[in-house]
């Protein structure tokens, strides 16, 4: 029983962690894209 719960928790953790990682990477990329577009004009 414990091993089943642990597996389920691990799957859920990696699923949430993956979404958070992708989201943060996209946020950083968009942030640098904004800096890149603002730089040459100003």
CHARMM internal coordinates of N, CA and C (Angstrom, degrees):
IC EDIT
DIST 1 N 1 CA 1.4657
DIST 1 CA 1 C 1.5330
ANGL 1 N 1 CA 1 C 110.40
DIST 1 C 2 N 1.3133
ANGL 1 CA 1 C 2 N 116.24
DIHE 1 N 1 CA 1 C 2 N -45.75
DIST 2 N 2 CA 1.4662
ANGL 1 C 2 N 2 CA 119.15
DIHE 1 CA 1 C 2 N 2 CA -177.76
DIST 2 CA 2 C 1.5277
ANGL 2 N 2 CA 2 C 111.79
DIHE 1 C 2 N 2 CA 2 C -62.93
DIST 2 C 3 N 1.3455
ANGL 2 CA 2 C 3 N 115.79
DIHE 2 N 2 CA 2 C 3 N -39.23
DIST 3 N 3 CA 1.4608
ANGL 2 C 3 N 3 CA 119.30
DIHE 2 CA 2 C 3 N 3 CA -178.31
DIST 3 CA 3 C 1.5237
ANGL 3 N 3 CA 3 C 110.75
DIHE 2 C 3 N 3 CA 3 C -65.23
DIST 3 C 4 N 1.3422
ANGL 3 CA 3 C 4 N 116.97
DIHE 3 N 3 CA 3 C 4 N -36.42
DIST 4 N 4 CA 1.4683
ANGL 3 C 4 N 4 CA 120.20
DIHE 3 CA 3 C 4 N 4 CA 177.85
DIST 4 CA 4 C 1.5255
ANGL 4 N 4 CA 4 C 110.65
DIHE 3 C 4 N 4 CA 4 C -63.15
DIST 4 C 5 N 1.3270
ANGL 4 CA 4 C 5 N 115.83
DIHE 4 N 4 CA 4 C 5 N -44.47
DIST 5 N 5 CA 1.4706
ANGL 4 C 5 N 5 CA 119.79
DIHE 4 CA 4 C 5 N 5 CA 179.67
DIST 5 CA 5 C 1.5347
ANGL 5 N 5 CA 5 C 109.77
DIHE 4 C 5 N 5 CA 5 C -63.88
DIST 5 C 6 N 1.3104
ANGL 5 CA 5 C 6 N 116.82
DIHE 5 N 5 CA 5 C 6 N -41.76
DIST 6 N 6 CA 1.4585
ANGL 5 C 6 N 6 CA 120.69
DIHE 5 CA 5 C 6 N 6 CA -179.05
DIST 6 CA 6 C 1.5285
ANGL 6 N 6 CA 6 C 110.22
DIHE 5 C 6 N 6 CA 6 C -63.04
DIST 6 C 7 N 1.3430
ANGL 6 CA 6 C 7 N 116.67
DIHE 6 N 6 CA 6 C 7 N -42.79
DIST 7 N 7 CA 1.4696
ANGL 6 C 7 N 7 CA 119.63
DIHE 6 CA 6 C 7 N 7 CA 178.70
DIST 7 CA 7 C 1.5158
ANGL 7 N 7 CA 7 C 110.57
DIHE 6 C 7 N 7 CA 7 C -62.27
DIST 7 C 8 N 1.3375
ANGL 7 CA 7 C 8 N 116.03
DIHE 7 N 7 CA 7 C 8 N -43.43
DIST 8 N 8 CA 1.4595
ANGL 7 C 8 N 8 CA 120.51
DIHE 7 CA 7 C 8 N 8 CA -179.83
DIST 8 CA 8 C 1.5342
ANGL 8 N 8 CA 8 C 110.59
DIHE 7 C 8 N 8 CA 8 C -62.94
DIST 8 C 9 N 1.3206
ANGL 8 CA 8 C 9 N 116.11
DIHE 8 N 8 CA 8 C 9 N -42.30
DIST 9 N 9 CA 1.4704
ANGL 8 C 9 N 9 CA 119.76
DIHE 8 CA 8 C 9 N 9 CA 178.70
DIST 9 CA 9 C 1.5222
ANGL 9 N 9 CA 9 C 110.67
DIHE 8 C 9 N 9 CA 9 C -64.36
DIST 9 C 10 N 1.3261
ANGL 9 CA 9 C 10 N 117.34
DIHE 9 N 9 CA 9 C 10 N -40.34
DIST 10 N 10 CA 1.4622
ANGL 9 C 10 N 10 CA 120.81
DIHE 9 CA 9 C 10 N 10 CA -179.51
DIST 10 CA 10 C 1.5232
ANGL 10 N 10 CA 10 C 110.36
DIHE 9 C 10 N 10 CA 10 C -64.82
DIST 10 C 11 N 1.3403
ANGL 10 CA 10 C 11 N 116.66
DIHE 10 N 10 CA 10 C 11 N -43.18
DIST 11 N 11 CA 1.4712
ANGL 10 C 11 N 11 CA 120.05
DIHE 10 CA 10 C 11 N 11 CA 178.65
DIST 11 CA 11 C 1.5200
ANGL 11 N 11 CA 11 C 110.37
DIHE 10 C 11 N 11 CA 11 C -61.47
DIST 11 C 12 N 1.3231
ANGL 11 CA 11 C 12 N 115.88
DIHE 11 N 11 CA 11 C 12 N -46.67
DIST 12 N 12 CA 1.4590
ANGL 11 C 12 N 12 CA 119.72
DIHE 11 CA 11 C 12 N 12 CA -179.36
DIST 12 CA 12 C 1.5234
ANGL 12 N 12 CA 12 C 110.77
DIHE 11 C 12 N 12 CA 12 C -62.78
DIST 12 C 13 N 1.3362
ANGL 12 CA 12 C 13 N 117.14
DIHE 12 N 12 CA 12 C 13 N -41.76
DIST 13 N 13 CA 1.4552
ANGL 12 C 13 N 13 CA 121.51
DIHE 12 CA 12 C 13 N 13 CA -179.42
DIST 13 CA 13 C 1.5262
ANGL 13 N 13 CA 13 C 110.72
DIHE 12 C 13 N 13 CA 13 C -61.18
DIST 13 C 14 N 1.3421
ANGL 13 CA 13 C 14 N 117.35
DIHE 13 N 13 CA 13 C 14 N -49.19
DIST 14 N 14 CA 1.4686
ANGL 13 C 14 N 14 CA 120.42
DIHE 13 CA 13 C 14 N 14 CA -178.43
DIST 14 CA 14 C 1.5181
ANGL 14 N 14 CA 14 C 110.90
DIHE 13 C 14 N 14 CA 14 C -65.63
DIST 14 C 15 N 1.3357
ANGL 14 CA 14 C 15 N 117.36
DIHE 14 N 14 CA 14 C 15 N -34.35
DIST 15 N 15 CA 1.4674
ANGL 14 C 15 N 15 CA 120.53
DIHE 14 CA 14 C 15 N 15 CA 178.64
DIST 15 CA 15 C 1.5234
ANGL 15 N 15 CA 15 C 110.45
DIHE 14 C 15 N 15 CA 15 C -64.09
DIST 15 C 16 N 1.3375
ANGL 15 CA 15 C 16 N 116.03
DIHE 15 N 15 CA 15 C 16 N -48.51
DIST 16 N 16 CA 1.4676
ANGL 15 C 16 N 16 CA 120.82
DIHE 15 CA 15 C 16 N 16 CA 179.50
DIST 16 CA 16 C 1.5266
ANGL 16 N 16 CA 16 C 110.14
DIHE 15 C 16 N 16 CA 16 C -67.00
DIST 16 C 17 N 1.3443
ANGL 16 CA 16 C 17 N 116.38
DIHE 16 N 16 CA 16 C 17 N -41.03
DIST 17 N 17 CA 1.4546
ANGL 16 C 17 N 17 CA 120.53
DIHE 16 CA 16 C 17 N 17 CA -179.43
DIST 17 CA 17 C 1.5248
ANGL 17 N 17 CA 17 C 110.54
DIHE 16 C 17 N 17 CA 17 C -62.22
DIST 17 C 18 N 1.3216
ANGL 17 CA 17 C 18 N 117.00
DIHE 17 N 17 CA 17 C 18 N -41.07
DIST 18 N 18 CA 1.4714
ANGL 17 C 18 N 18 CA 121.12
DIHE 17 CA 17 C 18 N 18 CA 179.32
DIST 18 CA 18 C 1.5162
ANGL 18 N 18 CA 18 C 111.54
DIHE 17 C 18 N 18 CA 18 C -62.66
DIST 18 C 19 N 1.3321
ANGL 18 CA 18 C 19 N 116.74
DIHE 18 N 18 CA 18 C 19 N -44.11
DIST 19 N 19 CA 1.4682
ANGL 18 C 19 N 19 CA 120.53
DIHE 18 CA 18 C 19 N 19 CA 179.28
DIST 19 CA 19 C 1.5257
ANGL 19 N 19 CA 19 C 110.39
DIHE 18 C 19 N 19 CA 19 C -63.69
DIST 19 C 20 N 1.3327
ANGL 19 CA 19 C 20 N 116.38
DIHE 19 N 19 CA 19 C 20 N -43.24
DIST 20 N 20 CA 1.4608
ANGL 19 C 20 N 20 CA 120.50
DIHE 19 CA 19 C 20 N 20 CA -180.00
DIST 20 CA 20 C 1.5277
ANGL 20 N 20 CA 20 C 110.57
DIHE 19 C 20 N 20 CA 20 C -64.12
DIST 20 C 21 N 1.3390
ANGL 20 CA 20 C 21 N 116.75
DIHE 20 N 20 CA 20 C 21 N -40.28
DIST 21 N 21 CA 1.4590
ANGL 20 C 21 N 21 CA 121.09
DIHE 20 CA 20 C 21 N 21 CA -179.47
DIST 21 CA 21 C 1.5219
ANGL 21 N 21 CA 21 C 110.44
DIHE 20 C 21 N 21 CA 21 C -64.71
DIST 21 C 22 N 1.3322
ANGL 21 CA 21 C 22 N 117.12
DIHE 21 N 21 CA 21 C 22 N -47.41
DIST 22 N 22 CA 1.4687
ANGL 21 C 22 N 22 CA 120.92
DIHE 21 CA 21 C 22 N 22 CA 179.62
DIST 22 CA 22 C 1.5285
ANGL 22 N 22 CA 22 C 109.94
DIHE 21 C 22 N 22 CA 22 C -62.67
DIST 22 C 23 N 1.3218
ANGL 22 CA 22 C 23 N 116.29
DIHE 22 N 22 CA 22 C 23 N -42.29
DIST 23 N 23 CA 1.4646
ANGL 22 C 23 N 23 CA 120.23
DIHE 22 CA 22 C 23 N 23 CA -179.59
DIST 23 CA 23 C 1.5189
ANGL 23 N 23 CA 23 C 112.16
DIHE 22 C 23 N 23 CA 23 C -62.49
DIST 23 C 24 N 1.3251
ANGL 23 CA 23 C 24 N 117.27
DIHE 23 N 23 CA 23 C 24 N -43.23
DIST 24 N 24 CA 1.4647
ANGL 23 C 24 N 24 CA 120.70
DIHE 23 CA 23 C 24 N 24 CA -179.59
DIST 24 CA 24 C 1.5210
ANGL 24 N 24 CA 24 C 110.82
DIHE 23 C 24 N 24 CA 24 C -68.03
DIST 24 C 25 N 1.3326
ANGL 24 CA 24 C 25 N 117.29
DIHE 24 N 24 CA 24 C 25 N -38.82
DIST 25 N 25 CA 1.4677
ANGL 24 C 25 N 25 CA 120.82
DIHE 24 CA 24 C 25 N 25 CA 178.60
DIST 25 CA 25 C 1.5249
ANGL 25 N 25 CA 25 C 109.97
DIHE 24 C 25 N 25 CA 25 C -63.15
DIST 25 C 26 N 1.3351
ANGL 25 CA 25 C 26 N 117.40
DIHE 25 N 25 CA 25 C 26 N -45.45
DIST 26 N 26 CA 1.4674
ANGL 25 C 26 N 26 CA 120.82
DIHE 25 CA 25 C 26 N 26 CA 179.17
DIST 26 CA 26 C 1.5258
ANGL 26 N 26 CA 26 C 110.22
DIHE 25 C 26 N 26 CA 26 C -63.64
DIST 26 C 27 N 1.3290
ANGL 26 CA 26 C 27 N 117.17
DIHE 26 N 26 CA 26 C 27 N -37.71
DIST 27 N 27 CA 1.4598
ANGL 26 C 27 N 27 CA 120.98
DIHE 26 CA 26 C 27 N 27 CA 179.05
DIST 27 CA 27 C 1.5291
ANGL 27 N 27 CA 27 C 110.72
DIHE 26 C 27 N 27 CA 27 C -63.96
DIST 27 C 28 N 1.3389
ANGL 27 CA 27 C 28 N 116.64
DIHE 27 N 27 CA 27 C 28 N -43.14
DIST 28 N 28 CA 1.4638
ANGL 27 C 28 N 28 CA 121.19
DIHE 27 CA 27 C 28 N 28 CA 179.07
DIST 28 CA 28 C 1.5296
ANGL 28 N 28 CA 28 C 110.21
DIHE 27 C 28 N 28 CA 28 C -65.11
DIST 28 C 29 N 1.3246
ANGL 28 CA 28 C 29 N 116.84
DIHE 28 N 28 CA 28 C 29 N -42.41
DIST 29 N 29 CA 1.4673
ANGL 28 C 29 N 29 CA 120.71
DIHE 28 CA 28 C 29 N 29 CA -179.77
DIST 29 CA 29 C 1.5294
ANGL 29 N 29 CA 29 C 110.03
DIHE 28 C 29 N 29 CA 29 C -62.27
DIST 29 C 30 N 1.3303
ANGL 29 CA 29 C 30 N 117.18
DIHE 29 N 29 CA 29 C 30 N -47.14
DIST 30 N 30 CA 1.4640
ANGL 29 C 30 N 30 CA 120.30
DIHE 29 CA 29 C 30 N 30 CA -179.48
DIST 30 CA 30 C 1.5238
ANGL 30 N 30 CA 30 C 110.41
DIHE 29 C 30 N 30 CA 30 C -63.58
DIST 30 C 31 N 1.3378
ANGL 30 CA 30 C 31 N 117.23
DIHE 30 N 30 CA 30 C 31 N -35.52
DIST 31 N 31 CA 1.4587
ANGL 30 C 31 N 31 CA 121.25
DIHE 30 CA 30 C 31 N 31 CA 178.70
DIST 31 CA 31 C 1.5304
ANGL 31 N 31 CA 31 C 110.68
DIHE 30 C 31 N 31 CA 31 C -63.49
DIST 31 C 32 N 1.3456
ANGL 31 CA 31 C 32 N 116.35
DIHE 31 N 31 CA 31 C 32 N -45.47
DIST 32 N 32 CA 1.4578
ANGL 31 C 32 N 32 CA 119.73
DIHE 31 CA 31 C 32 N 32 CA 179.16
DIST 32 CA 32 C 1.5274
ANGL 32 N 32 CA 32 C 111.47
DIHE 31 C 32 N 32 CA 32 C -69.48
DIST 32 C 33 N 1.3230
ANGL 32 CA 32 C 33 N 117.37
DIHE 32 N 32 CA 32 C 33 N -32.26
DIST 33 N 33 CA 1.4763
ANGL 32 C 33 N 33 CA 120.64
DIHE 32 CA 32 C 33 N 33 CA 176.82
DIST 33 CA 33 C 1.5277
ANGL 33 N 33 CA 33 C 109.56
DIHE 32 C 33 N 33 CA 33 C -63.91
DIST 33 C 34 N 1.3353
ANGL 33 CA 33 C 34 N 116.61
DIHE 33 N 33 CA 33 C 34 N -39.62
DIST 34 N 34 CA 1.4525
ANGL 33 C 34 N 34 CA 119.92
DIHE 33 CA 33 C 34 N 34 CA 177.94
DIST 34 CA 34 C 1.5240
ANGL 34 N 34 CA 34 C 110.19
DIHE 33 C 34 N 34 CA 34 C -65.17
DIST 34 C 35 N 1.3307
ANGL 34 CA 34 C 35 N 117.36
DIHE 34 N 34 CA 34 C 35 N -41.81
DIST 35 N 35 CA 1.4629
ANGL 34 C 35 N 35 CA 120.70
DIHE 34 CA 34 C 35 N 35 CA 178.21
DIST 35 CA 35 C 1.5198
ANGL 35 N 35 CA 35 C 110.40
DIHE 34 C 35 N 35 CA 35 C -62.77
DIST 35 C 36 N 1.3335
ANGL 35 CA 35 C 36 N 115.90
DIHE 35 N 35 CA 35 C 36 N -40.93
DIST 36 N 36 CA 1.4814
ANGL 35 C 36 N 36 CA 120.71
DIHE 35 CA 35 C 36 N 36 CA -178.20
DIST 36 CA 36 C 1.5273
ANGL 36 N 36 CA 36 C 110.34
DIHE 35 C 36 N 36 CA 36 C -65.50
DIST 36 C 37 N 1.3318
ANGL 36 CA 36 C 37 N 117.21
DIHE 36 N 36 CA 36 C 37 N -39.05
DIST 37 N 37 CA 1.4616
ANGL 36 C 37 N 37 CA 119.33
DIHE 36 CA 36 C 37 N 37 CA -179.02
DIST 37 CA 37 C 1.5284
ANGL 37 N 37 CA 37 C 111.26
DIHE 36 C 37 N 37 CA 37 C -76.18
DIST 37 C 38 N 1.3341
ANGL 37 CA 37 C 38 N 118.14
DIHE 37 N 37 CA 37 C 38 N -30.81
DIST 38 N 38 CA 1.4609
ANGL 37 C 38 N 38 CA 120.76
DIHE 37 CA 37 C 38 N 38 CA 179.31
DIST 38 CA 38 C 1.5314
ANGL 38 N 38 CA 38 C 111.40
DIHE 37 C 38 N 38 CA 38 C -76.64
DIST 38 C 39 N 1.3243
ANGL 38 CA 38 C 39 N 116.69
DIHE 38 N 38 CA 38 C 39 N -33.48
DIST 39 N 39 CA 1.4651
ANGL 38 C 39 N 39 CA 120.96
DIHE 38 CA 38 C 39 N 39 CA -174.65
DIST 39 CA 39 C 1.5196
ANGL 39 N 39 CA 39 C 115.94
DIHE 38 C 39 N 39 CA 39 C -53.75
DIST 39 C 40 N 1.3349
ANGL 39 CA 39 C 40 N 118.90
DIHE 39 N 39 CA 39 C 40 N -62.02
DIST 40 N 40 CA 1.4756
ANGL 39 C 40 N 40 CA 120.85
DIHE 39 CA 39 C 40 N 40 CA -174.46
DIST 40 CA 40 C 1.5197
ANGL 40 N 40 CA 40 C 112.78
DIHE 39 C 40 N 40 CA 40 C -64.14
DIST 40 C 41 N 1.3387
ANGL 40 CA 40 C 41 N 119.15
DIHE 40 N 40 CA 40 C 41 N -32.78
DIST 41 N 41 CA 1.4611
ANGL 40 C 41 N 41 CA 121.11
DIHE 40 CA 40 C 41 N 41 CA -176.27
DIST 41 CA 41 C 1.5209
ANGL 41 N 41 CA 41 C 110.95
DIHE 40 C 41 N 41 CA 41 C -71.92
DIST 41 C 42 N 1.3165
ANGL 41 CA 41 C 42 N 118.73
DIHE 41 N 41 CA 41 C 42 N -36.10
DIST 42 N 42 CA 1.4655
ANGL 41 C 42 N 42 CA 121.63
DIHE 41 CA 41 C 42 N 42 CA -177.45
DIST 42 CA 42 C 1.5164
ANGL 42 N 42 CA 42 C 110.34
DIHE 41 C 42 N 42 CA 42 C -100.33
END
COOR INIT
IC SEED 1 N 1 CA 1 C
IC BUILD
